[in-house]
Amino acid sequence: MRPRTRRVGRRDEPPHAPPGPPRRIRPAGPALASMGIVAVLAAGCAGCGADTATPGDPPPSTPASSAPTATDPPATAAPTTTTTAAISGDEAEVRATIDRYWAAWFAATANPPDPDNAELNAVLIGEAKMRIIGGVERRLNDGRFVRLPKNTEFSRTTMSIAFDQDGVADVEECVVDDTELVDMSTGEIVEGSLATTRLRLTLKEYPEGWKITTSATVSTVEGSIGCDA
C-alpha cells in the first residue's frame, strides 16, 4: 500500500438518519466498485474526503466516532455498485438515485469543478443540496479539484436501506476513500489519504423522482478496513 499524506479537510459525501422506526431493512449484497480517473461524486467520502468537505466536502481521516455528523460527499471517476439479489420497486429506485449521485458528484468536482452540474443538482434537495453544491463552489473558488489516484483503492458499498412509515429511505453507505484534492494551477496534491467511512443518507420521493435530502458521516477510520458488515 502506498504512503498517503494525512487529510486535513472535510469531504463531500453522499447524503442522515431518517425519522421514525424502519419499516423494512434489506441488507445490500457484496456491491462495490471503483473506476478510473474521470471527474465525479459521486460520491463521501482527499476528494471523497478532500478539502474543507461536498455529494460540502468528504470527511478527514479521524478516529471512528459513533455520532453522525453533517458532512459533504467524496474524486475523478464514477464508482458503480452491483448486487447479487434481484431488487425492484422503491429500493431499486433508491439505489439508482445513489448511483446517479456518486457519478454526478465526481463529474462536478473534476477539473474544473462545476456547481451547476445538472445531474448533481437533480438528485439533491434541501440541506443536502445546499451543503454539497456549496462544497463544489468552494472548490471552484479555491482553484482545487478532486481526482482518483493511479491504482486507486476507492470503492463503495450500500450496506442497508430501510423505509420508515412515511416512505423516507434511510441508507447506510461504506466508502473506502483515497481521493486526492489537487491544485488546479500547480497540479500539487493538497490533500490525500486512505480512510474507510460510513455514511448515512436519507432520500425522499418527489414527483420527479427520489432525491437525497440529508447526509452525515457516521464514522471514519484511517486506512482500508473493508466494508463487511
Backbone bond lengths (Angstrom), bond angles and torsions (degrees), N, CA, C in turn:
res aa  C-N    CA-C-N  psi(-1)  N-CA   C-N-CA  omega(-1)  CA-C   N-CA-C  phi
1 M - - - 1.476 - - 1.521 109.51 -
2 R 1.305 117.91 131.33 1.448 121.34 -175.39 1.528 110.60 -75.49
3 P 1.380 117.95 148.98 1.468 120.27 178.85 1.511 110.71 -65.32
4 R 1.317 117.30 148.32 1.456 123.11 179.18 1.518 110.18 -124.41
5 T 1.277 116.49 150.15 1.454 120.05 172.19 1.508 108.04 -85.59
6 R 1.311 117.99 144.51 1.463 121.14 -175.73 1.508 111.24 -69.64
7 R 1.294 117.94 131.67 1.456 124.26 -179.77 1.516 109.81 -75.70
8 V 1.290 118.38 134.26 1.453 121.28 -177.67 1.509 113.03 -118.28
9 G 1.307 118.50 -2.12 1.446 119.60 -177.59 1.507 111.94 -106.55
10 R 1.354 116.81 -161.98 1.441 122.13 176.18 1.503 110.05 -105.81
11 R 1.281 115.92 175.18 1.447 117.08 -178.80 1.508 112.70 -127.53
12 D 1.317 115.59 156.49 1.453 121.61 176.71 1.509 106.44 -92.67
13 E 1.184 120.06 107.56 1.424 120.03 -179.31 1.490 110.06 -114.18
14 P 1.277 115.22 176.10 1.431 117.70 178.16 1.489 108.58 -71.76
15 P 1.027 109.66 -176.63 1.432 112.45 -177.00 1.430 114.45 -72.33
16 H 4.190 134.25 -166.20 1.407 146.50 -92.05 1.473 106.48 -157.62
17 A 1.112 115.89 165.84 1.431 117.08 -178.88 1.504 110.31 -78.49
18 P 1.322 119.54 122.52 1.454 122.59 -175.88 1.511 111.80 -75.67
19 P 1.326 116.04 154.22 1.454 120.02 179.02 1.515 111.37 -76.42
20 G 1.342 115.28 157.32 1.451 119.69 173.56 1.508 112.98 78.55
21 P 1.337 118.06 156.49 1.473 122.36 178.89 1.499 110.98 -70.15
22 P 1.340 117.44 145.06 1.467 120.27 -179.68 1.509 111.84 -68.28
23 R 1.342 115.00 144.53 1.451 120.19 179.34 1.508 110.75 -85.01
24 R 1.315 115.21 -37.25 1.453 118.88 175.82 1.508 108.71 -157.09
25 I 1.297 117.64 152.07 1.460 122.35 179.30 1.506 108.24 -130.72
26 R 1.309 115.00 129.57 1.452 118.91 176.81 1.503 108.40 -123.38
27 P 1.344 117.96 113.49 1.458 119.71 179.36 1.511 110.56 -63.55
28 A 1.328 114.03 143.63 1.452 118.39 179.89 1.510 109.46 -79.12
29 G 1.312 116.85 147.63 1.440 121.44 176.64 1.508 109.40 -72.44
30 P 1.320 118.45 175.24 1.459 121.74 -179.73 1.508 110.00 -64.98
31 A 1.342 117.29 82.13 1.444 120.14 -176.91 1.495 110.90 -114.84
32 L 1.282 118.32 124.11 1.451 123.76 178.24 1.499 106.95 -160.60
33 A 1.306 115.19 158.38 1.438 117.55 173.03 1.482 109.16 -174.41
34 S 1.316 115.42 161.79 1.440 119.21 175.43 1.502 106.87 -138.99
35 M 1.334 117.22 159.13 1.441 120.65 178.94 1.495 108.99 -137.06
36 G 1.339 115.69 161.72 1.442 121.27 -177.14 1.492 112.94 -62.37
37 I 1.346 114.21 179.35 1.439 119.44 -177.79 1.519 110.88 -66.90
38 V 1.308 117.70 118.28 1.448 121.56 179.54 1.494 108.51 -128.53
39 A 1.277 118.22 -89.04 1.439 121.91 178.70 1.480 105.22 166.22
40 V 1.250 118.09 92.74 1.404 119.42 -172.81 1.505 117.98 -146.55
41 L 1.591 109.25 -168.17 1.456 133.11 149.17 1.357 111.17 -109.56
42 A 1.614 53.88 -138.04 1.011 46.19 133.96 1.248 79.53 41.48
43 A 2.032 108.68 69.45 0.414 92.64 -157.08 0.597 135.67 -150.90
44 G 4.545 149.19 -87.96 0.264 56.93 -136.45 0.900 141.35 -164.28
45 C 0.952 154.34 37.86 0.886 109.21 -133.48 0.751 131.88 -47.63
46 A 6.978 127.32 -155.86 1.396 115.19 -165.19 1.505 108.45 -6.73
47 G 1.398 128.68 -80.01 1.443 128.95 -178.94 1.490 107.59 -74.05
48 C 1.321 116.08 -68.12 1.447 120.21 -178.82 1.482 104.39 -59.14
49 G 1.282 115.31 -23.92 1.425 119.12 172.80 1.486 108.12 -140.80
50 A 1.297 118.34 53.64 1.446 119.94 -178.08 1.496 112.46 -106.67
51 D 1.220 120.28 -173.74 1.452 132.73 -174.86 1.499 115.79 10.69
52 T 1.333 116.62 -150.22 1.452 118.78 -174.10 1.508 114.24 -72.26
53 A 1.348 137.73 30.98 1.468 153.83 -169.76 1.459 124.18 28.16
54 T 3.247 112.37 134.85 1.417 119.05 -150.89 1.223 111.68 -98.39
55 P 4.191 111.06 -79.24 0.804 93.81 -128.35 1.564 132.51 -103.28
56 G 8.618 70.66 87.83 1.386 44.46 -38.03 1.464 140.41 131.48
57 D 1.312 122.50 104.71 1.450 126.46 172.77 1.520 109.93 -139.16
58 P 1.369 121.02 160.56 1.451 124.32 179.78 1.533 113.48 -62.38
59 P 1.354 119.98 158.88 1.456 122.72 -174.07 1.508 115.13 -80.16
60 P 1.347 118.15 159.15 1.459 122.45 -179.58 1.512 111.05 -79.75
61 S 1.331 116.74 168.32 1.459 120.07 178.12 1.513 108.17 -78.74
62 T 1.319 117.07 110.97 1.452 122.99 -179.69 1.507 108.32 -139.83
63 P 1.338 117.75 164.56 1.465 119.07 177.82 1.504 110.31 -58.18
64 A 1.309 116.17 152.06 1.459 120.30 -178.51 1.514 110.32 -60.65
65 S 1.317 116.63 143.11 1.449 121.88 176.87 1.509 108.09 -128.52
66 S 1.333 116.98 152.22 1.451 119.73 -176.43 1.510 112.74 -90.91
67 A 1.332 118.53 -28.21 1.458 119.88 -176.41 1.509 111.10 -87.90
68 P 1.344 118.06 130.10 1.458 121.02 178.90 1.512 110.80 -62.78
69 T 1.315 117.17 140.47 1.452 121.06 175.99 1.506 108.76 -130.06
70 A 1.317 116.50 140.80 1.456 119.96 -177.96 1.504 109.93 -63.37
71 T 1.306 116.78 135.99 1.461 122.11 177.21 1.502 108.81 -153.07
72 D 1.272 116.73 168.80 1.453 119.73 179.22 1.517 110.87 -107.92
73 P 1.439 124.38 146.36 1.436 122.03 179.13 1.458 113.09 -60.85
74 P 1.995 98.65 166.68 1.434 128.88 -178.79 1.200 117.68 -49.75
75 A 4.567 139.83 -134.03 1.355 122.55 -97.28 1.435 108.00 -163.15
76 T 1.061 135.47 -81.17 1.436 124.94 177.96 1.506 112.72 -152.33
77 A 1.268 119.99 -0.60 1.440 120.67 176.41 1.498 109.12 -137.42
78 A 1.275 117.52 142.10 1.455 120.50 -175.74 1.509 111.20 -81.26
79 P 1.349 117.48 115.81 1.457 119.91 177.96 1.516 111.26 -74.67
80 T 1.303 116.88 157.34 1.458 120.14 177.66 1.520 108.84 -130.66
81 T 1.325 116.68 165.70 1.455 119.81 178.16 1.518 109.57 -130.93
82 T 1.326 116.12 157.03 1.454 121.09 175.80 1.510 107.86 -133.14
83 T 1.306 117.29 157.40 1.461 120.90 177.82 1.514 109.32 -133.32
84 T 1.323 115.93 155.51 1.454 119.67 -178.00 1.526 111.35 -93.00
85 A 1.341 117.20 -25.18 1.456 119.52 -178.87 1.521 110.32 -101.82
86 A 1.328 114.88 145.57 1.455 119.13 178.81 1.520 109.05 -69.23
87 I 1.324 116.21 135.50 1.455 120.45 179.57 1.511 108.23 -126.34
88 S 1.318 116.13 151.28 1.460 119.27 179.98 1.517 109.70 -150.11
89 G 1.324 116.00 179.18 1.448 120.73 175.98 1.512 113.67 65.79
90 D 1.329 115.73 -146.49 1.462 121.36 -176.59 1.518 112.58 -58.91
91 E 1.327 117.17 -39.37 1.464 118.61 -178.34 1.528 111.15 -62.82
92 A 1.315 117.32 -42.57 1.460 120.38 178.68 1.523 110.67 -62.26
93 E 1.332 117.02 -39.31 1.463 120.43 -179.81 1.521 111.47 -68.94
94 V 1.326 116.82 -38.17 1.462 120.77 177.71 1.528 110.02 -64.05
95 R 1.319 116.61 -45.30 1.472 119.97 178.85 1.534 111.03 -60.77
96 A 1.312 115.74 -41.86 1.463 119.82 -179.67 1.530 110.48 -63.68
97 T 1.323 116.88 -37.75 1.463 120.72 179.04 1.521 110.98 -66.10
98 I 1.327 117.06 -40.68 1.464 120.41 178.55 1.521 110.60 -65.54
99 D 1.331 117.60 -39.77 1.466 120.68 175.95 1.531 110.53 -60.64
100 R 1.326 116.07 -43.50 1.475 120.69 179.12 1.521 110.48 -61.21
101 Y 1.329 115.17 -41.93 1.465 119.86 -178.91 1.521 111.70 -59.68
102 W 1.328 116.64 -51.20 1.460 119.58 -177.79 1.536 111.57 -60.86
103 A 1.326 116.21 -45.16 1.469 119.33 179.51 1.525 110.26 -60.81
104 A 1.324 116.01 -43.65 1.469 120.41 -178.77 1.520 111.09 -68.77
105 W 1.328 117.54 -36.80 1.469 119.88 179.79 1.515 111.26 -63.62
106 F 1.323 116.78 -45.19 1.459 119.72 178.24 1.529 110.74 -62.24
107 A 1.311 116.79 -41.03 1.464 120.07 179.44 1.527 110.74 -64.65
108 A 1.329 116.65 -40.36 1.461 121.04 -176.97 1.516 112.94 -73.22
109 T 1.325 118.29 -23.81 1.466 120.33 -177.91 1.525 112.18 -101.03
110 A 1.340 117.23 6.14 1.458 121.21 179.25 1.534 109.94 -73.81
111 N 1.320 116.08 -172.03 1.468 121.47 -176.52 1.529 111.12 -96.03
112 P 1.353 118.76 111.33 1.472 127.11 -0.21 1.522 110.79 -90.74
113 P 1.330 117.72 157.03 1.465 120.92 177.59 1.527 111.17 -59.62
114 D 1.340 116.10 145.74 1.468 120.56 -176.85 1.531 110.63 -132.26
115 P 1.338 117.75 92.44 1.464 120.47 179.72 1.527 113.28 -66.02
116 D 1.334 117.54 -13.68 1.462 121.22 179.81 1.520 112.33 -93.92
117 N 1.328 117.12 8.92 1.460 120.66 179.97 1.526 109.83 -51.51
118 A 1.319 116.81 116.87 1.462 121.76 -173.04 1.527 112.86 -63.02
119 E 1.307 117.66 -40.94 1.457 120.81 -177.73 1.524 111.52 -66.29
120 L 1.331 116.98 -42.01 1.459 120.32 179.49 1.527 110.42 -65.15
121 N 1.324 116.57 -45.07 1.461 120.20 179.23 1.526 111.73 -63.45
122 A 1.331 116.92 -29.15 1.462 120.83 -176.58 1.519 113.13 -72.64
123 V 1.338 118.36 -27.05 1.470 120.42 -176.47 1.523 112.98 -100.70
124 L 1.343 117.47 4.48 1.461 121.89 -179.40 1.516 110.76 -118.21
125 I 1.328 115.72 152.51 1.463 120.23 176.43 1.531 108.23 -156.74
126 G 1.319 115.96 156.15 1.457 120.60 174.88 1.514 114.51 62.79
127 E 1.342 115.31 -137.19 1.466 121.33 -176.25 1.524 111.99 -59.50
128 A 1.319 116.72 -40.94 1.466 119.89 -179.35 1.529 111.13 -62.65
129 K 1.315 116.54 -42.50 1.458 119.76 -179.57 1.523 111.64 -66.25
130 M 1.333 116.57 -44.25 1.455 120.15 -179.19 1.527 111.02 -61.17
131 R 1.306 117.05 -43.23 1.457 120.66 -176.51 1.529 112.77 -74.97
132 I 1.323 116.29 -45.43 1.460 119.95 -175.49 1.527 112.04 -71.21
133 I 1.314 116.66 -46.00 1.463 119.09 177.51 1.528 109.83 -64.75
134 G 1.346 115.92 -36.19 1.464 119.49 176.46 1.514 111.79 -61.07
135 G 1.332 116.86 -35.99 1.460 120.38 177.86 1.515 112.20 -66.43
136 V 1.338 116.70 -38.58 1.467 120.31 177.65 1.534 109.73 -65.29
137 E 1.322 116.38 -40.36 1.467 120.46 178.54 1.535 110.65 -62.73
138 R 1.325 117.46 -40.00 1.468 120.21 178.56 1.519 110.81 -62.66
139 R 1.324 116.32 -41.17 1.461 118.35 179.05 1.527 110.96 -62.24
140 L 1.328 115.30 -42.25 1.455 119.18 179.56 1.530 110.39 -62.39
141 N 1.318 116.88 -45.94 1.465 121.11 -179.36 1.524 112.02 -65.94
142 D 1.328 116.85 -32.63 1.465 121.02 -179.93 1.526 112.66 -84.02
143 G 1.337 116.84 -7.87 1.458 119.98 -179.07 1.514 112.68 70.89
144 R 1.345 116.89 40.93 1.460 121.04 -178.81 1.532 110.52 -132.88
145 F 1.303 115.44 147.85 1.464 119.42 178.65 1.525 109.87 -134.78
146 V 1.324 115.62 169.25 1.464 122.05 -177.18 1.522 109.93 -109.88
147 R 1.317 115.68 142.03 1.466 119.75 175.85 1.525 109.26 -149.27
148 L 1.325 115.63 162.84 1.454 121.51 173.69 1.523 108.23 -92.45
149 P 1.323 118.68 139.92 1.461 121.07 178.99 1.523 111.56 -74.33
150 K 1.314 115.94 166.08 1.456 120.29 175.23 1.523 107.73 -63.73
151 N 1.325 116.62 142.17 1.465 121.51 -177.73 1.524 110.90 57.03
152 T 1.318 115.54 42.46 1.461 120.77 -177.70 1.525 113.18 -58.09
153 E 1.320 115.28 151.10 1.456 122.12 174.73 1.524 110.56 -108.22
154 F 1.333 116.42 9.22 1.456 120.23 -177.18 1.528 110.91 -60.65
155 S 1.314 116.24 134.56 1.462 121.59 174.90 1.522 107.90 -159.48
156 R 1.311 116.51 162.35 1.466 119.97 177.47 1.522 109.32 -147.45
157 T 1.324 114.81 153.31 1.454 121.39 179.74 1.525 109.02 -139.27
158 T 1.317 116.58 134.85 1.456 120.71 171.73 1.528 106.04 -84.33
159 M 1.335 116.24 109.42 1.457 121.24 -173.96 1.528 112.50 -78.24
160 S 1.339 116.95 -39.96 1.457 119.48 -178.88 1.516 110.42 -161.54
161 I 1.320 115.42 155.66 1.465 122.43 175.55 1.526 107.08 -135.62
162 A 1.326 116.62 127.53 1.465 121.10 178.68 1.523 108.66 -129.82
163 F 1.322 116.21 145.90 1.459 121.39 179.60 1.527 108.89 -117.07
164 D 1.343 116.54 131.78 1.457 118.63 177.32 1.523 109.98 -88.11
165 Q 1.343 116.58 -177.18 1.463 119.67 -175.12 1.525 113.03 -66.87
166 D 1.336 116.23 -18.25 1.461 119.82 178.57 1.524 112.57 -93.34
167 G 1.336 116.48 3.12 1.454 119.53 178.75 1.517 114.66 84.55
168 V 1.338 117.19 9.22 1.464 120.67 177.46 1.527 108.64 -79.29
169 A 1.324 116.00 132.88 1.466 120.40 -179.26 1.519 110.44 -94.42
170 D 1.316 115.90 128.45 1.465 122.81 176.54 1.524 107.21 -106.95
171 V 1.322 116.62 117.70 1.465 121.19 -173.09 1.523 110.57 -120.15
172 E 1.335 115.71 136.46 1.462 120.15 173.32 1.519 108.67 -112.64
173 E 1.334 114.76 127.20 1.459 121.45 179.49 1.523 109.28 -116.75
174 C 1.312 116.37 146.16 1.465 122.24 172.96 1.521 107.58 -116.52
175 V 1.338 116.27 127.73 1.461 121.01 -176.38 1.526 110.19 -125.86
176 V 1.328 116.69 123.20 1.464 121.64 169.67 1.524 104.79 -93.04
177 D 1.326 116.26 110.99 1.466 121.88 -166.22 1.523 112.75 -117.32
178 D 1.331 115.80 120.54 1.471 119.66 173.78 1.527 110.77 -129.83
179 T 1.338 116.24 27.22 1.459 120.24 -178.91 1.524 111.29 -64.28
180 E 1.313 115.48 157.31 1.464 121.89 -177.60 1.527 110.66 -119.19
181 L 1.323 115.64 142.67 1.456 122.10 173.82 1.525 106.54 -101.35
182 V 1.336 116.71 122.38 1.461 121.15 -170.90 1.523 111.45 -121.41
183 D 1.333 116.18 139.32 1.461 121.46 176.66 1.526 108.78 -73.56
184 M 1.329 116.72 125.66 1.462 121.15 -175.69 1.524 112.79 -65.32
185 S 1.321 118.47 -32.95 1.463 120.76 -175.34 1.521 113.44 -86.09
186 T 1.335 117.17 -32.98 1.465 119.77 -176.14 1.522 113.81 -107.42
187 G 1.318 117.44 -19.16 1.449 120.09 -176.12 1.515 113.31 78.79
188 E 1.325 116.64 4.52 1.461 121.17 -179.07 1.532 110.56 -72.84
189 I 1.329 115.89 139.48 1.461 120.61 176.11 1.524 107.83 -79.77
190 V 1.309 115.78 112.03 1.460 121.68 -177.73 1.524 111.15 -80.16
191 E 1.322 115.76 -40.55 1.457 121.31 179.07 1.519 109.43 -144.33
192 G 1.325 114.86 145.29 1.457 118.94 177.10 1.514 109.70 -176.51
193 S 1.297 117.72 127.59 1.458 122.54 178.72 1.516 108.17 -160.62
194 L 1.311 115.88 171.90 1.461 120.87 179.58 1.524 108.44 -111.83
195 A 1.322 116.55 127.56 1.461 120.87 -179.37 1.525 109.86 -149.48
196 T 1.315 115.77 156.50 1.460 121.92 175.26 1.517 107.83 -113.82
197 T 1.326 115.94 122.11 1.465 121.10 -173.78 1.522 111.36 -123.48
198 R 1.325 115.87 138.77 1.461 121.92 172.49 1.526 107.28 -101.58
199 L 1.325 115.68 128.30 1.455 121.78 -178.81 1.524 110.12 -117.41
200 R 1.316 116.27 148.14 1.464 120.75 174.62 1.515 108.47 -122.51
201 L 1.311 117.05 126.63 1.452 123.07 -179.80 1.521 109.62 -121.42
202 T 1.314 115.95 151.98 1.455 119.77 168.65 1.518 108.07 -122.02
203 L 1.322 115.46 141.20 1.455 121.68 179.41 1.518 109.25 -129.71
204 K 1.321 115.32 146.86 1.463 121.08 178.80 1.519 107.94 -133.42
205 E 1.330 115.04 146.21 1.461 119.48 -178.99 1.526 110.83 -88.59
206 Y 1.323 114.66 132.06 1.469 122.54 177.04 1.523 107.84 -119.80
207 P 1.342 117.29 169.89 1.468 119.31 179.93 1.524 113.09 -52.63
208 E 1.342 116.44 -35.07 1.461 119.53 -179.17 1.520 113.33 -88.44
209 G 1.331 117.48 1.33 1.458 120.32 177.86 1.523 112.53 126.59
210 W 1.330 116.00 -179.26 1.461 121.48 179.92 1.525 111.48 -72.85
211 K 1.335 115.80 142.81 1.462 121.58 178.46 1.520 109.49 -135.89
212 I 1.334 115.52 149.01 1.459 121.13 175.65 1.521 108.16 -80.64
213 T 1.328 116.34 125.12 1.464 120.52 -176.87 1.528 112.68 -102.08
214 T 1.327 117.94 -34.49 1.466 121.83 178.76 1.528 110.04 -143.99
215 S 1.324 116.06 160.16 1.457 121.31 175.24 1.520 108.47 -148.64
216 A 1.317 115.80 147.09 1.464 120.26 -179.84 1.518 109.71 -151.12
217 T 1.327 115.99 151.80 1.454 121.73 173.57 1.520 107.96 -93.25
218 V 1.324 116.61 123.52 1.461 121.56 179.45 1.523 110.01 -85.81
219 S 1.331 116.55 -43.32 1.465 120.62 179.55 1.515 109.75 -160.48
220 T 1.326 115.44 154.02 1.461 121.65 175.74 1.522 108.51 -139.26
221 V 1.341 116.24 130.72 1.448 121.61 179.61 1.533 108.45 -127.23
222 E 1.302 117.29 136.86 1.459 120.60 179.35 1.527 110.38 -65.34
223 G 1.335 115.14 142.56 1.445 120.94 178.46 1.518 112.73 86.18
224 S 1.327 115.48 179.10 1.455 121.61 179.09 1.524 108.88 -102.28
225 I 1.339 116.07 111.15 1.455 120.00 179.62 1.521 111.67 -109.10
226 G 1.348 115.56 5.60 1.448 119.34 178.86 1.517 112.15 81.24
227 C 1.318 115.68 172.15 1.465 120.86 -176.58 1.516 111.94 -122.32
228 D 1.320 117.83 27.50 1.450 119.08 174.53 1.521 107.40 -68.68
229 A 1.285 116.18 147.83 1.463 122.18 -173.37 1.496 114.05 -28.06
